[in-house]
Amino acid sequence: MQTRNSTDLPPVATEYNGKDRNAFLFGWNPQAELWNGRLAMIGFLAYLLWDIAGFSVVRDILHLVSY
């Protein structure tokens, strides 16, 4: 039986269906879903920061509709 030091990290899971998990591949594939989620999180965070700064698109639209 092989022993490992506590500082040894496990090998990184680099493959998903035989392809690199972080590869930017074009088309309908699992990697596209990962990138879509990452970019959506960045966009959501950017909108939250924009809203906190006082430039809310949703608030402006609701303000215009209320007239």
Beta strands, then each sheet from edge to edge (+ up, - down):
strand 1: 15-16
strand 2: 19-20
sheet 1: 1+ 2-
end
